[in-house]
Amino acid sequence: MSKELVSIMLAFENCDDFTVYKNEIGDFYLGEFEKSYSRIACNSISDIESANKFYIEIHKDANTNENRNINFIDSGLPFDRVLAYNDIAQLVLNFEDNTSEVFYPNWEGEDEYNNEAQTSIVSKVNGSLFIVIHKTETVKEIFKDKIEDDDDFHWTMYRD
């Protein structure tokens, strides 16, 4: 049985977060999963689901602080926050039945505050934010010409 996605919360390393609703999401993929079990606290051993490949296109209308929870870093609007720090640490998928699933994107490099696997860009032409988290593929490789595409037709299929 499939569940309908309502929103995705991008949680950053410092506990800031940015929620993107389904009508603000264009191209999207979350996959290449790995599940592991480990001690995550002194009183907990649990499962962790990692996603080795994540990419998303986010409509310019999502770039509002109404969609953002600011805890520590006030770096402007949500798109500015994504571009300033490559630190998306958790992806929370929220579904219409009020359930959610948590995934941890691939993290590369020794820096706990900068994920070398994350690349992001805001299109100067259409205003969309493009994010890719993958060990070898970048935002320019996944989205190619779409970054500079001024045709907004595909958004008519997604927007309510």
C-alpha positions in Angstrom: 0.0 0.0 0.0 1.4 3.4 -1.0 1.2 6.4 1.2 0.8 10.0 -0.1 3.6 12.4 0.8 2.6 15.7 2.4 5.9 17.3 3.1 9.6 16.8 3.5 11.5 18.3 6.4 15.2 19.0 5.7 16.9 19.0 9.1 20.3 20.6 9.3 23.3 19.6 11.5 22.6 22.4 14.0 18.8 21.5 14.4 17.5 24.2 12.1 15.0 22.8 9.6 13.2 23.7 6.5 9.8 22.1 5.5 8.9 21.7 1.8 5.3 20.8 0.9 4.5 18.4 -1.9 3.2 21.1 -4.3 6.6 22.9 -3.9 8.5 19.8 -5.0 9.4 19.1 -8.6 11.9 16.4 -9.5 12.5 14.2 -6.4 14.4 11.0 -5.7 15.4 9.3 -2.4 17.0 5.9 -2.7 20.0 3.6 -2.5 19.0 2.7 1.1 21.1 1.0 3.7 19.7 -0.1 7.1 22.0 -0.6 10.1 21.6 -1.0 13.8 23.9 0.6 16.4 24.0 2.2 19.8 22.8 5.7 19.4 22.7 6.6 23.1 23.6 5.1 26.4 20.2 3.6 26.7 19.3 2.9 23.1 20.3 0.5 20.3 18.2 1.1 17.2 18.0 1.1 13.5 19.2 3.8 11.2 18.1 4.1 7.6 20.6 5.9 5.3 19.9 7.1 1.8 22.9 7.2 -0.4 21.2 9.2 -3.1 18.9 12.2 -2.7 17.9 14.9 -5.1 15.1 17.5 -5.1 13.9 20.5 -7.0 12.1 23.1 -4.8 9.9 25.8 -6.3 10.8 29.4 -5.5 7.6 29.9 -3.6 8.9 27.7 -0.8 11.6 30.2 0.0 9.8 31.8 2.9 10.6 31.8 6.6 7.1 30.4 7.3 8.6 27.0 6.2 11.7 27.4 8.4 12.5 26.7 12.0 15.5 28.8 13.1 17.3 27.6 16.2 20.8 28.9 15.8 21.8 30.4 12.5 19.9 33.3 11.0 21.2 33.3 7.5 18.2 34.8 5.8 15.6 32.8 3.9 15.6 29.0 3.6 17.3 28.9 0.2 20.1 31.1 1.7 20.5 28.6 4.6 20.8 25.7 2.3 23.4 27.4 0.1 25.4 28.8 3.1 26.1 25.4 4.7 26.2 21.9 3.2 24.8 20.3 6.3 21.5 18.5 5.6 21.7 15.8 8.2 18.3 14.3 8.2 15.3 13.9 5.8 11.9 13.5 7.4 9.1 12.4 5.0 5.6 13.2 6.4 2.6 11.4 5.0 -1.1 12.1 4.8 -1.9 9.4 7.4 0.2 11.4 10.0 3.1 9.0 9.9 6.6 9.9 9.1 9.8 8.2 8.0 13.3 9.4 8.8 16.4 9.0 6.6 19.9 10.1 6.9 21.6 11.2 3.7 25.1 10.2 2.7 27.7 12.2 4.5 31.2 12.5 3.0 34.4 14.1 4.4 35.8 14.5 7.9 34.1 17.8 8.7 31.0 17.3 10.9 29.6 20.7 9.7 30.1 20.4 5.9 29.0 17.5 3.8 31.2 17.1 0.8 28.5 15.0 -0.9 26.0 17.9 -0.9 25.8 20.3 -3.8 23.1 23.0 -4.2 22.2 25.8 -6.5 19.5 28.3 -7.0 18.6 28.9 -10.7 19.1 32.5 -11.7 16.5 31.9 -14.5 13.6 30.2 -12.7 14.4 30.7 -9.0 14.1 27.0 -8.1 16.5 25.5 -5.6 18.2 22.3 -6.7 19.9 20.0 -4.1 21.8 16.7 -4.6 23.4 14.6 -1.9 25.4 11.8 -3.5 29.0 10.5 -3.2 29.9 11.1 -6.9 27.1 13.0 -8.6 26.6 16.7 -8.4 23.6 19.1 -8.8 24.9 20.1 -12.2 25.1 16.5 -13.4 21.7 15.4 -12.1 19.7 18.5 -13.2 21.8 19.6 -16.2 19.8 22.0 -18.4 16.9 22.2 -16.0 18.8 24.7 -13.8 18.7 27.2 -16.6 15.2 26.3 -18.0 12.8 29.1 -18.0 9.8 26.9 -18.9 7.6 26.6 -15.8 5.2 24.2 -17.5 6.1 21.2 -15.4 5.1 23.2 -12.2 1.5 23.3 -13.4 1.3 19.6 -12.8 2.5 19.8 -9.2 1.1 23.0 -7.9 -2.4 23.0 -6.3 
